[in-house]
Amino acid sequence: MSEVTEAAVLNALRVVKDPDLHRDIVSLGFVKDIKICNGAVKFTVELTTPACPVKEQLKTQAHDAVRALPGVDQVNVNMTAQVRSTLGPANLLGDGVKNVIAVTSGKGGVGKSTVAANLAVALAQTGARVGLLDADVYGPNVPIMMGIQGKPLPSATGKIAPKEAHGVKTMSVGYLLEDAQPVMWRGPMLHKALEQFLKDVAWGELDYLLVDMPPGTGDAQISLAQLVPLTGALVVTMPQEVSLTDVRRAISMCKQVKCEILGVVENMSGEIFGRGGGRRTAEKFQVPLLGEIPLEPAVRVGGDSGVPVVVGRPDSEVAAAFREIAGKLAAAVATKQAMALPVLQ
């Protein structure tokens, strides 16, 4: 029987390539803890996100590549994930939050908050640590959509403790307001509120902090870009041209503040509003189209009841669309992270 070596195992695994990062899992440093004993090989593949949409595919390829080695009788592949940070240590959030993603749109009424809430929950369902900051101070919808009531309390550190639902840590100005109380803030007050939500909330360890932005291209977008180094932005649109005109302004604004567009999502896609506008916009600006979410009454019902559709109707077509987009969003973040990874020999 041929003796199996660690070098042979690593060499075999070089044929396994991450389709998003376009590099093999050995040079990416994903392969760890190789153990060999009497023809049995055990190792870990540590991905850059638990939401990796090709996790099972990579596991099968890694298993088969090593199993084909002479002398190997048994292969055990342990799949784990460690999300890398795109933020520098010198930021308001500290070291605990690894990635900040702005969910934005050019106009109101496109379902941006619905998309943000469902994507946050879908990411959390994969095992990622997720936060959702409701920065839409003029129309804070996250408390209703996540089914959360009551004011936040101080944490053990003296900061504000985020309120949690469906595995997601959340913060919203809506927790601080009485019912029907309006928010009438000028730009400096909005900037200060965003700053407090970032630095005075005990977010803890988060792989992804999604920020539900107000519609448009105003003070909140500029303030967020100034306050924290954004990983990127997810732009939500509807299919019809009146929405696309505004969302193209939002994309242009993101580029002006040096915020990378991670992708476009077309919401409410279908017969009533049409489809394809999101794809045309993505092609025009040369950014990825992450997916199209069909117009389904279950999404509205879930938002009104505080149970996002990925929780309330997990087997539905629309829930599957949200999960697919969440995986592609995580892959887009991982691709950005991989740009800074050294190539291992």
Steps between C-alpha positions, in 0.01 A plus 500: 500500500630847408570733787270802496672829577370843587672639191314250283168597657565870442608437144181304433286779643647759262250383237214626719430864411265749658280611205455851642861566596647316197781349704559156644421435866865426585640831375210678672603345831167323548649155577589448866570230760595211271520171688604167346475162669513156331340609174246728668531871420323772693521874433308824533397739223448844651293717266467878516128491579252247642260624230721364220255385229742232369601353838372150428650504151843589640468233769423230243784608272747506790389156618526345154839658426660355813315168480660443158850499650674159517486366853199704610209290626295757687457878483334727753449864395397748768349819356527816711500873431683805626378830361786742435474870572502771236513772766814641651542492879474879530124547454200582719390137519830366634628153415179306559312593182668361191290632211251784459259483207269791412162393356389797297266617224441810296138544609252383759243225457729242340501262799851583615428432868331171411805394302737606779306312768464178302863499387618558857294206624604280205869568577440422869334171405830385346678549833639848434492762776283780364384844605239727341521876557189695404646828377175605334422737788209668319322171437641235738333174397741242640322469840173401331661275239708315761215483753682694773348732758627694800794727566858371498678458834858572605749215456757381752753733339278806537422516130153445356411134463360419154164326491505155341251303292531207260872474581573861397614785728312819414494869586252761381391849593153344493576339837541846652185663361141497616244377247437760226774731634669667202874542458585855392879508487731709291821365354730550803253326734471208259880475480525495880231232530676275250828552685338393829338193343841394374724566800260493799323173423648177637500316169756244617642260244329533162594353164261735320327820605229592249394864507149576375549847350238770438396526135672750278847650494500734797666565834478145638690346210775761520524474880527122502778508242684755716451314829601145413699331219220325314556155353258596226140570409208286388264698276130409495274594210168414343473402133323806358686794351386758760682300767803429283564868430533569872702190579754597235550824692558294814764292324674813376497645852655182643780527247558864591546415870729209406252231613521184291173365357479137610192439289151598387179328614177533301208486741131437419593336171213352300194568288374811680818710494682307231853363523844556360559859612745393767699300248516792256620731778763250614626462145507877443715560809694173469403373844361157594127424499462290816144393430134573435246469782150409378201707609324279756231589759685282753780757516259775609329270749834408651606863528176606666508211749866536595591160355716543186400267218828305523378396847123487451498336155846339470393263219354773278649621173556849638684366808725298270571819301602685817729214607665488157560874505640480854749238379603716205536804726726304735699379199541860378635600842731197504631593155591845628670345803693256282665784313713557811579132566858387437556217253625193688730255326 
